[in-house]
């Protein structure tokens, strides 16, 4: 169970993504293929795409393209390759609707959960005063969701969010930074930013191996403490403490008595 990784991709599929979407698809495919061959992990994937609210787009604000249960990378990529683009009128999109769909996923028990937000435009309500004319809902998304409410759901599900801003839009960058920051994640920028996701995933997989060492130490010592585990593994207490928090978020270890 400690090697379970559930990775979700939340992708903007409005018309403005036309110059980026095919490149992003190819990079996601290559990334997953390399990671599967290089890492001994049990990966399942989720694909969510988001567009906008009528009348800006008449298709759907957001959709779980792979269904509620995470699927194999092979099934994920087949769905990804069929993904098309909608229209979209104003510059802002229903980013919050896309992220909120993550709370509907039936995540596997004890999985490490990470999500990647891929887009070129901010959510509604994120343009400054000078550019607010680009947003049909400058006071916020018509769905009523907020950054705080959506990211609170992500935290409750134990999801760390990373952002990929494929454009040079500074409003999108500020928006994605805020969303990711709430969950402890970060962003990369530029059309080639998708390739940087691979390094984040490799880091996540590396944490799994260390977390297994910590889990074994906890299991073997009913009177464990961060100090004793750090000493036995020859690691820093801060490093062990972060591992314990990850294990706690996955319900793999009991809450310490002193907590």
C-alpha positions as CSV (number, residue, x, y, z in Angstrom):
1,X,0.0,0.0,0.0
2,X,2.9,2.4,0.7
3,X,3.7,2.4,-3.1
4,X,0.3,3.6,-4.2
5,X,0.3,6.9,-6.0
6,X,-2.9,8.5,-7.4
7,X,-2.0,11.3,-9.8
8,X,-4.7,13.6,-11.2
9,X,-4.4,16.0,-14.1
10,X,-6.8,18.9,-14.2
11,X,-6.6,20.4,-17.7
12,X,-8.0,23.5,-19.3
13,X,-9.6,22.5,-22.6
14,X,-11.0,25.9,-23.8
15,X,-10.2,27.2,-27.2
16,X,-7.2,29.3,-26.1
17,X,-5.3,26.1,-25.2
18,X,-5.2,25.1,-28.9
19,X,-1.5,26.1,-29.2
20,X,-0.5,24.1,-26.1
21,X,-2.8,21.1,-25.7
22,X,-1.1,18.7,-28.2
23,X,2.3,19.4,-26.8
24,X,1.0,18.9,-23.2
25,X,-0.5,15.5,-24.2
26,X,2.7,14.3,-25.7
27,X,4.7,15.3,-22.7
28,X,2.3,13.7,-20.3
29,X,2.4,10.5,-22.3
30,X,6.2,10.4,-22.4
31,X,6.5,11.3,-18.7
32,X,4.2,8.4,-17.6
33,X,5.9,5.9,-19.8
34,X,9.3,6.8,-18.4
35,X,8.1,6.8,-14.8
36,X,6.4,3.4,-15.1
37,X,9.6,1.9,-16.4
38,X,11.9,3.6,-13.9
39,X,9.9,3.4,-10.6
40,X,8.6,0.5,-8.7
41,X,5.2,2.2,-7.8
42,X,1.6,1.4,-8.3
43,X,0.3,4.4,-10.3
44,X,-3.3,5.2,-11.1
45,X,-4.4,8.3,-12.9
46,X,-7.4,10.7,-13.1
47,X,-8.2,13.1,-15.9
48,X,-10.4,16.1,-15.3
49,X,-10.9,18.9,-17.9
50,X,-12.6,22.2,-17.4
51,X,-14.0,24.9,-19.7
52,X,-16.4,27.7,-18.7
53,X,-19.9,28.6,-17.7
54,X,-22.6,29.6,-20.3
55,X,-22.7,31.7,-22.3
56,X,-18.9,31.7,-22.5
57,X,-19.0,28.0,-23.3
58,X,-22.1,25.8,-23.8
59,X,-20.5,22.4,-23.2
60,X,-19.7,21.9,-19.4
61,X,-17.8,23.8,-16.7
62,X,-15.8,20.6,-15.7
63,X,-15.9,16.9,-16.2
64,X,-14.3,13.7,-14.8
65,X,-13.2,12.2,-18.1
66,X,-11.8,9.0,-16.6
67,X,-14.7,8.5,-14.1
68,X,-14.6,8.6,-10.3
69,X,-12.1,5.7,-9.9
70,X,-8.4,6.3,-10.8
71,X,-7.5,4.2,-13.8
72,X,-4.3,2.6,-15.2
73,X,-1.9,4.9,-17.1
74,X,-2.8,3.0,-20.3
75,X,-6.5,3.9,-19.9
76,X,-5.6,7.4,-18.8
77,X,-3.6,8.0,-22.0
78,X,-6.3,6.6,-24.2
79,X,-8.8,9.1,-22.7
80,X,-6.3,11.9,-22.8
81,X,-5.6,11.4,-26.6
82,X,-9.4,11.7,-27.3
83,X,-9.6,14.9,-25.4
84,X,-10.9,17.8,-27.5
85,X,-11.2,21.5,-27.1
86,X,-14.3,23.7,-26.4
87,X,-14.8,27.3,-27.1
88,X,-14.6,29.8,-24.3
89,X,-15.4,33.5,-24.7
90,X,-13.7,35.7,-22.0
91,X,-10.2,35.2,-20.8
92,X,-10.9,33.7,-17.4
93,X,-12.1,30.0,-17.0
94,X,-13.9,27.8,-14.6
95,X,-10.6,26.6,-12.8
96,X,-12.4,26.3,-9.5
97,X,-15.0,23.9,-11.0
98,X,-12.2,21.7,-12.3
99,X,-10.3,21.6,-9.0
100,X,-13.5,20.9,-7.1
101,X,-14.1,17.7,-9.1
102,X,-11.1,16.3,-7.3
103,X,-13.2,15.9,-4.2
104,X,-15.5,13.6,-6.2
105,X,-12.7,11.1,-7.0
106,X,-12.8,7.7,-5.1
107,X,-9.2,7.8,-4.1
108,X,-7.6,4.5,-3.2
109,X,-7.1,3.8,0.5
110,X,-3.6,4.9,1.7
111,X,-2.6,6.3,-1.6
112,X,-0.2,9.3,-2.0
113,X,-2.4,11.8,-3.8
114,X,-1.0,14.5,-6.1
115,X,-2.7,16.7,-8.7
116,X,-1.4,18.9,-11.6
117,X,-3.4,21.9,-12.7
118,X,-2.6,22.6,-16.4
119,X,-3.9,25.8,-18.0
120,X,-3.1,29.2,-19.6
121,X,-5.7,31.5,-17.9
122,X,-6.8,32.3,-14.3
123,X,-10.0,31.5,-12.6
124,X,-12.8,34.1,-12.5
125,X,-12.1,36.9,-10.1
126,X,-8.3,37.0,-10.6
127,X,-7.8,39.8,-13.1
128,X,-6.7,43.2,-11.7
129,X,-8.7,46.4,-12.0
130,X,-7.1,47.3,-15.3
131,X,-7.9,44.0,-17.0
132,X,-11.1,43.1,-15.3
133,X,-12.9,43.7,-18.6
134,X,-11.5,40.3,-19.8
135,X,-13.6,38.5,-17.1
136,X,-17.4,38.1,-17.4
137,X,-17.5,37.4,-13.7
138,X,-14.8,39.7,-12.2
139,X,-16.1,39.3,-8.7
140,X,-15.7,35.5,-8.7
141,X,-16.8,32.3,-10.4
142,X,-20.6,32.0,-10.9
143,X,-20.4,28.5,-9.3
144,X,-20.0,30.2,-6.0
145,X,-16.8,28.3,-5.1
146,X,-13.8,30.1,-3.7
147,X,-10.1,29.4,-3.6
148,X,-10.4,28.8,0.2
149,X,-13.4,26.4,-0.1
150,X,-11.9,24.3,-2.9
151,X,-8.4,24.0,-1.5
152,X,-9.9,23.1,1.9
153,X,-11.5,20.1,0.1
154,X,-8.2,19.2,-1.4
155,X,-6.5,19.3,2.0
156,X,-9.2,17.1,3.4
157,X,-8.6,14.6,0.7
158,X,-4.8,14.7,1.3
159,X,-4.0,16.2,-2.1
160,X,-0.9,18.2,-2.9
161,X,-1.5,20.5,-6.0
162,X,1.1,21.5,-8.5
163,X,0.5,24.0,-11.2
164,X,1.6,24.2,-14.8
165,X,1.0,27.6,-16.4
166,X,1.6,27.0,-20.2
167,X,1.2,30.7,-21.1
168,X,3.0,33.9,-20.0
169,X,-0.2,35.2,-18.4
170,X,0.8,36.8,-15.0
171,X,-2.8,36.6,-13.7
172,X,-2.8,32.9,-14.3
173,X,0.5,32.5,-12.6
174,X,-0.7,34.4,-9.5
175,X,-3.9,32.4,-9.4
176,X,-2.2,29.0,-9.7
177,X,0.5,30.0,-7.2
178,X,-2.3,30.8,-4.6
179,X,-4.1,27.6,-5.2
180,X,-1.0,25.4,-5.0
181,X,0.4,27.3,-2.0
182,X,-2.7,26.4,0.1
183,X,-1.8,22.6,-0.3
184,X,2.0,22.9,-0.1
185,X,2.6,22.6,-3.8
186,X,4.3,25.0,-6.3
187,X,4.1,26.0,-10.0
188,X,6.2,25.8,-13.1
189,X,5.7,28.2,-16.0
190,X,6.0,28.2,-19.8
191,X,5.0,25.8,-22.6
192,X,7.8,23.4,-21.7
193,X,6.8,23.4,-18.0
194,X,5.1,20.0,-18.3
195,X,8.5,18.3,-18.5
196,X,9.3,19.6,-15.0
197,X,6.4,17.6,-13.6
198,X,8.5,14.5,-14.1
199,X,11.0,15.7,-11.5
200,X,8.2,16.4,-9.0
201,X,6.8,12.9,-9.5
202,X,10.3,11.3,-9.2
203,X,10.7,13.2,-5.9
204,X,7.3,11.9,-4.7
205,X,8.4,8.3,-5.6
206,X,11.7,8.9,-3.8
207,X,9.7,9.9,-0.7
208,X,7.8,6.6,-0.9
209,X,10.9,4.6,-0.3
210,X,11.9,6.7,2.7
211,X,8.4,6.6,4.1
212,X,8.5,2.8,3.9
213,X,11.7,2.9,6.1
214,X,9.9,5.1,8.6
215,X,6.8,3.0,8.5
216,X,8.8,-0.1,9.3
217,X,10.5,1.6,12.2
218,X,7.2,2.8,13.6
219,X,5.7,-0.6,13.2
220,X,8.6,-2.3,15.0
221,X,8.6,0.1,18.0
222,X,5.4,0.8,19.9
223,X,7.2,3.5,21.9
224,X,8.5,5.3,18.9
225,X,9.3,9.0,18.7
226,X,10.6,11.2,15.9
227,X,13.9,11.4,17.8
228,X,14.3,7.6,18.2
229,X,13.4,6.9,14.5
230,X,15.8,9.6,13.3
231,X,18.6,8.1,15.4
232,X,17.9,4.6,14.2
233,X,17.8,5.6,10.5
234,X,20.7,8.2,10.7
235,X,18.4,11.0,9.4
236,X,17.5,14.5,10.5
237,X,14.5,14.8,12.8
238,X,12.9,17.3,10.4
239,X,13.1,14.8,7.6
240,X,11.5,12.1,9.7
241,X,8.8,14.5,11.0
242,X,7.8,15.3,7.4
243,X,7.6,11.6,6.6
244,X,5.4,11.0,9.7
245,X,3.1,13.7,8.5
246,X,2.8,12.1,5.1
247,X,2.1,8.7,6.6
248,X,-0.5,10.2,9.0
249,X,-2.2,11.9,6.0
250,X,-2.5,8.4,4.4
251,X,-3.7,6.8,7.6
252,X,-0.7,4.4,7.6
253,X,0.3,5.1,11.1
254,X,-1.8,5.9,14.2
255,X,-1.9,9.4,15.7
256,X,0.9,9.7,18.3
257,X,-0.4,9.6,21.9
258,X,1.1,12.9,22.7
259,X,-0.9,14.5,19.9
